[in-house]
Amino acid sequence: MAEVEVLRAGVLAALREHGSGSGVDVVGRVCRACVRLLPVDGAAVSVTVDAGHREVVYASDAVSAALAELQFSLGEGPCFEAYAVGGPVLVPDLAAGLPPAWPTFAAEAGTHPVAALFTFPVQIGAVRVATLDTYRTTPGSLLPGELSTALQVADVAALALSGLQAGGDRWLDGDGRWMAGAGMRYREVHQATGMLIAYFDLSASAALARLRSYAFGHGRPLLDVATDVVTGRLGLDGEFR
């Protein structure tokens, strides 16, 4: 049996045994297998609905986690492009030229040991719910067989996500729609965005844009800024008008 099929069988077995409680550890198994099966150095799976609703489910290493955090903070990057277009985003040599769609992310990613990026949309049925994000430290394209393997791993990631729970609350319902969960990493960002929506009568995208602009302008992580807003350490009126 091919190793991807072994992985698929293992995920199915975990879902049968634990049902919807299979959780993050099964998604982690998929990410680790991705690194083992492909010429990449790290992988992450992030649940996505739009630029304002994104959660990192699992990252195989610190660089993958940093790239995921950077994309959410900036609101740009290969994960958003792959999610929007519904196809792979392949950057075999990040230093060859900054992608015009996300120049800020590309420049910031260059400060990490990242030379190539390969991102794949993840779907549950017809519903696009996540991305599988990979990187490697040396430039170079994926070979056709490697690309095929990556797409198969993305399908297995969808299978793993279908049973995801965190903190006792489902992140995805049966149709793949977004649901709040106690284990959400960016819970404070969503809460702070809601506070700006209510206070300034903004759209969700405009409120999140103000948070991102403040974080970028002050050189701070978006999550830290959002936490300060939620806890009242950072006032809304003077800082976000």
C-alpha positions in Angstrom: 0.0 0.0 0.0 1.4 3.5 -0.9 2.3 5.6 2.0 -0.4 8.2 1.3 -3.0 5.4 1.5 -1.5 4.2 4.7 -1.9 7.7 6.0 -5.5 7.8 4.8 -6.3 4.5 6.4 -4.8 5.7 9.7 -6.9 8.9 9.7 -10.0 6.9 8.9 -9.2 4.5 11.8 -8.8 7.4 14.2 -12.1 8.9 13.1 -13.9 5.6 13.6 -12.4 5.1 17.0 -12.7 8.6 18.4 -15.3 10.2 16.1 -15.4 14.0 16.2 -13.0 14.0 19.1 -10.1 12.8 17.0 -8.8 16.4 17.0 -5.6 18.2 16.4 -3.4 15.1 16.8 -4.8 13.6 13.6 -4.2 16.8 11.7 -0.7 16.8 13.1 -0.2 13.3 11.8 -1.0 14.6 8.3 1.4 17.5 8.6 4.2 15.3 9.8 3.5 12.8 7.0 3.6 15.7 4.5 7.1 16.6 5.5 8.1 13.0 5.3 6.6 12.4 1.9 7.6 15.6 0.1 10.9 17.6 -0.2 9.7 20.2 2.2 10.9 21.2 5.7 7.7 22.2 7.3 3.9 22.0 7.0 0.9 23.6 8.6 -2.9 23.3 8.2 -5.1 26.4 8.8 -8.8 26.5 8.8 -10.0 29.5 6.8 -13.3 31.2 5.9 -12.1 34.6 4.9 -9.3 37.1 5.7 -10.9 37.7 9.1 -11.6 34.1 10.1 -8.5 31.9 10.2 -7.1 29.4 12.7 -3.9 27.5 12.7 -4.8 23.9 13.6 -1.3 22.5 13.5 2.2 23.6 12.5 5.0 21.1 12.3 7.8 23.5 13.4 8.5 27.0 14.5 9.0 28.4 11.0 5.7 27.0 9.8 4.0 28.6 12.8 5.7 31.9 12.1 4.7 31.9 8.4 1.1 31.2 9.4 1.1 34.0 12.0 2.6 36.4 9.5 0.0 35.8 6.9 -2.9 36.3 9.2 -1.3 39.4 10.7 -0.8 41.0 7.2 -4.0 39.6 5.6 -2.0 38.4 2.6 0.1 35.5 1.4 -0.1 32.2 -0.4 -2.7 30.8 1.9 -5.2 33.5 1.1 -4.5 33.2 -2.6 -4.8 29.4 -2.6 -8.1 29.7 -0.7 -9.5 32.3 -3.0 -8.5 30.7 -6.3 -9.1 27.1 -5.2 -5.8 25.8 -6.6 -2.2 25.3 -5.6 0.1 28.3 -5.2 3.7 27.3 -6.0 6.6 29.6 -5.4 9.8 27.6 -6.1 12.2 30.5 -5.5 11.0 33.2 -3.2 14.2 35.3 -3.8 13.6 35.3 -7.6 11.1 38.1 -7.3 8.4 39.2 -4.9 4.9 38.0 -5.9 2.9 41.1 -6.8 -0.2 39.9 -4.9 1.6 39.8 -1.5 4.9 41.7 -1.6 4.9 42.6 2.2 4.5 38.9 3.2 7.1 37.8 0.7 9.6 40.4 2.0 8.9 39.4 5.7 9.0 35.7 4.9 12.5 36.3 3.5 13.7 37.0 7.1 13.1 33.4 7.9 15.0 30.3 6.5 12.4 30.0 3.7 13.4 29.7 0.0 10.3 28.0 -1.5 6.6 27.9 -0.6 3.9 25.5 -1.8 0.3 26.0 -0.6 -2.8 23.8 -1.4 -6.5 24.4 -0.7 -8.3 21.8 1.4 -11.9 21.0 0.8 -14.6 19.0 2.6 -16.9 18.0 -0.1 -17.6 21.1 -2.2 -16.7 23.5 0.6 -13.2 25.0 0.8 -12.3 25.1 4.5 -8.5 25.2 4.9 -5.1 25.3 3.4 -2.1 23.0 3.6 0.9 25.3 3.7 4.5 24.0 3.2 7.9 25.5 2.8 11.5 24.5 2.3 14.8 26.1 3.0 16.2 25.5 -0.6 14.7 26.7 -3.8 13.3 24.4 -6.4 10.0 23.2 -8.0 8.0 20.2 -7.0 8.2 17.4 -9.6 4.9 16.2 -11.1 4.8 13.1 -8.9 5.5 15.2 -5.8 2.8 17.6 -6.8 0.4 14.7 -7.1 1.4 13.4 -3.7 0.9 16.9 -2.2 -2.7 17.1 -3.6 -3.4 13.6 -2.1 -2.1 14.7 1.3 -4.4 17.8 1.1 -7.3 15.4 0.5 -6.3 13.5 3.6 -6.0 16.7 5.6 -9.7 17.4 4.7 -10.6 14.0 6.0 -8.8 14.7 9.3 -10.4 18.1 9.6 -13.9 16.6 9.2 -13.5 15.3 12.8 -11.8 18.2 14.4 -12.7 19.4 17.8 -10.8 21.8 20.1 -11.6 22.5 23.7 -14.8 20.6 23.4 -16.3 22.9 20.8 -16.5 22.1 17.1 -14.6 24.4 14.8 -16.4 23.0 11.7 -20.0 21.9 11.4 -21.2 19.2 9.1 -21.2 21.5 6.0 -17.7 22.8 6.7 -18.9 26.2 7.9 -17.0 28.2 10.6 -17.9 27.7 14.2 -16.4 29.3 17.3 -14.3 27.0 19.5 -12.7 27.5 22.9 -9.3 26.4 21.5 -9.2 29.0 18.8 -5.7 30.6 18.7 -7.1 33.9 17.2 -10.2 34.1 19.4 -9.1 37.5 20.7 -8.6 38.8 17.2 -12.2 37.9 16.3 -13.4 39.4 19.6 -11.4 42.7 19.1 -12.7 42.9 15.5 -16.2 42.6 16.8 -15.5 45.4 19.3 -14.3 47.7 16.5 -17.4 46.8 14.4 -19.7 47.8 17.2 -17.8 50.9 18.3 -17.2 52.5 14.9 -20.0 50.9 12.9 -17.6 49.3 10.5 -17.8 46.3 8.3 -15.9 43.2 9.5 -13.2 43.6 6.8 -12.7 47.3 7.6 -12.5 46.6 11.4 -9.9 43.9 10.9 -7.9 46.2 8.5 -7.7 48.8 11.3 -6.3 46.2 13.7 -3.8 45.0 11.2 -2.8 48.5 10.3 -2.2 49.4 13.9 -0.2 46.2 14.5 2.0 46.6 11.4 2.5 50.3 12.1 3.7 49.7 15.7 5.7 46.6 14.9 3.6 44.3 17.1 2.0 40.9 16.5 -1.7 41.2 15.6 -2.6 38.8 18.4 -0.9 40.9 21.1 -2.7 44.1 19.9 -6.1 42.2 19.8 -5.5 40.9 23.4 -4.8 44.5 24.6 -8.0 45.7 23.0 -10.1 42.9 24.5 -8.6 43.5 28.0 -9.0 47.2 27.8 -5.2 48.0 27.9 -5.6 49.6 24.5 -8.4 52.1 24.0 -10.5 52.2 20.9 -11.3 55.9 20.5 -7.8 57.4 20.3 -5.9 54.6 18.7 -8.2 53.3 15.9 -10.0 56.3 14.5 
